[in-house]
Amino acid sequence: MARSNSRSLVHAFRVQILVTLLLGVLFPILVRLDFRFASAQTPFYLNMLAWTALAAFGGLLLYRRVLAVPGASPGYLILPTYTTSYLVVILVLFFFRLDYSRTILALSYFLLVSWMMFSVFVLRPKKMLQFLVVPGGRVERLKDIPNASWTYLKSPDQPLLSCDGVVVDLRIDLSDRWARFIADATLAGTSVFHVKEIEESLTGQVEIEHLSENNLGSLNPNEAYLEFKIIVDWLLAAISLILLLPVFLLVALAIKLDSPGEVMFRQSRQGYRQRPFRIFKFRTMMAAPSAPAAEEDETGSQVQKAEIDRAITRAGDNRITRVGRFLRRTRLDELPQILNILRGEMSWIGPRPEAAVLSAWYDAELPFYSYRHIVRPGITGWAQVNQGHVADVNDVHKKLHYDFYYIKNFSFWLDVMIFFMTIKVILSGHGSK
């Protein structure tokens, strides 16, 4: 027990602040000075003290803030969050032509990342969340969530065991005895959660049975962040288009040499507020022949089914070219959508836009499907990094829950989390078809 408590203490915020100050700020400067304390009073080293502290504590705060998002992996987040913080500080110093010590910043970065890796992979306590469950309602579904332990209570007279919280379906009529049990748990300092709240937190999905304020927090996502995101999206897209122009040319040449047909693939997609738009992608399939005219005895539903089949890409699809498989695995085929961002039709992060024919099909099959169009579609998104490419209606239904979770929790920090997770997806090739 003592060992477990000491491991937990290592991850306390106050301890992390102290370690960051000593290991990430003071020690690198003293090493650079050969531990001559008097020399630290010069303006240069006082400035480096401030900039190093900004990079070190910026990395810590970014790491802890993004870690709060469900689905975040502590070990995976260390490198991207700390690298981002230190790079921002270095870029500021470089562009404003300020004097700085690469040795101090490099040593600070190396020591903090090494310590965080050690604390997460060696010292982090291995603990599964423990919940007590009040019977009744939809709590039986919790058994399908694997990353927690569920103890189903038999009687409200049972003693309150040590746990991470009590879960109850608050929509059902509870007996006076169960209501008293929940009140006593609250007074004892034990957190009480609605079953839907726990499901969303542990799965990163929001299932909607009817549109309401309780289900989605707000039916209209944060307008201020929507406007801010448009500006940031456009600026990043403009810069990316300039920097990635050589990559565009190389990919275009590879597509031309690999198979006949146009370099660019264009398709009608359902966009923001259900406005149709033409999406741009690098062509990854053999150029499709002109669609034959429908036979006279062919019904409208048969024609629609053929269009749906053509729009769906399945695993091992033999229409995909050799270069196309590489482009899909690395997600390079998505780069031309930077043009869609510049045109205001898409965002870097948001629900994935579906082909118009698929969107109409899903809308007819799935309740509230159209609500996912309340925000701009994205090149990557919460569903993409958690689930990957899907085509079957049942899988799309699950994907819709991820999209609703993104809309309900629409924020800068969730976008940051998705950005880091997208890097991991690109490197692993997860979810590509």
Residue, then its C-alpha position, 0 to 999 in steps of 0.5 A: m500500500a505504501r508503495s502504491n501511495s508513493r507512486s500516486l504521489v509522483h503524479a500529484f500536480r504539486v510534485q510535478i511542478l517541483v520536479t519541473l522547476l528543479l529538473g527542467v529549469l534550474f538544473p540545465i542552467l546550472v550545468r551550463l554554468d558549471f554550477r557557478f551560481a554567481s554567473a547566473q545573475t547576468p541578464f542573459y541567464l536570467n532571460m534563459l531562466a524565464w524562457t526555459a520555465l515558459a517551455a517547461f511549464g507550458g509542456l506540463l500544463l499542455y500535457r495535463r490539460v490534454l490528458a483530461v480528454p477521454g481516450a488519452s494515453p498518458g505515455y503517448l502524449i508526453l512527446p507531442t505535448y512537450t515538443t510542441s511547447y519547446l518548439v513554440v518557445i524556440l520559434v519565438l526566440f528565433f523569429f525575434r532574434l533573441d539570444y538563447s542557449r540551445t544547450i539549456l533548452a535541449l537539456s531541459y527538454f531531454l530531462l523532462v521528457s525522460w522523467m515523464m516517460f519514467s514516471v508513466f511507464v515505471l512509477r504510474p500505478k496500474k489501477m482499474l476504475q472501480f464503480l458500484v452500480v445501483p440496479g435498474g434502468r440501462v446500467e446492465r450495458l455497463k458490462d460491455i465497457p472493459n476498462a473498468s470494474w463494475t460491482y452491481l449492488k443487491s440491496p441499499d442496505q449494503p455497506l458503502l465500499s471504497c470505490d471511484g464512484v456510484v453509478v445510477d440511472l437517474r431517469i428511473d423512479l428510485s425507491d426511497r431506500w435507494a434514494r437514501f443510499i445515494a444521498d448517504a454516498t454523496l455525504a460520505g464524499t463518494s461521487v455519484f454519476h448518471v449512467k449516461e455520463i459514465e458511458e460517455s466519459l469511458t467510451g468517448q461516444v454520445e448516444i442520442e435517443h432524442l434531441s435535448e439540452n441534457n443530451l448535447g449540452s447545447l444544440n448549438p456549439n460554441e459560436a465564439y470557438l466556431e469563428f476562432k476555428i475558421i480563422v485558424d483553419w484558414l491561416l494554417a491551410a494557407i501556410s500548409l499549401i505553400l509548404l507542401l507544394p513540392v509534395f503535391l507535385l511529387v504525388a501528382l507525378a506518381i499518380k500519373l506514372d502509376s495509372p491513367g486518369e486524372v490526378m485529382f478526384r472530385q466527389s459531391r459531399q454533404g457539408y456544413r448545415q447540409r450544404p453540398f460541396r465538391i471535395f478534392k482528393f488525390r485519385t487512389m483508384m483506377a479511373a472509373p468508366s462512364a456509368p452506363a445508362a440505366e436499363e428501362d426495367e431498372t427501378g430507382s432503388q436499383v440505381q441508388k444501390a449501384e451508386i451506393d456500392r460504387a461510393i463505398t470503399r471496402a478492405g482489399d478493394n481491387r480498384i485501388t492502385r499501387v500508389g493509391r494504397f500508399l497514399r491511403r495508408t499515409r493519408l496523403d490522399e487527403l492533402p488536397q482538402i486544404l483547398n476545401i478549407l481555404r474555400g470555407e467548406m471544411s475544417w482541419i478537424g470535424p466529422r468526416p463528410e460523406a458522399a452525398v448518396l451515402s449521406a442520404w442513405y444514412d440519413a434515412e436509416l439513422p435517427f438524428y444523422s443530419y445533426r452531425h452537420i451542425v459543425r464543419p466537416g473535417i479532414t480528421g476527427w474524433a471518429q476517425v482517430n477512434q474508429g477509422h474507415v467504416a461503411d456498414v450502417n451498424d458501424v456508421h451508427k457507432k461512428l455517429h456516437y463519436d461525432f455527437y461526442y465531438i459536438k457535445n464537447f466541442s472545444f480547443w482542447l478536444d481538437v488538440m487531442i485529436f491532432f495528437m491522436t491523428i499523428k499516431v494514426i498516420l504512423s500506424g496506418h490505423g483505419s485506412k482502406 
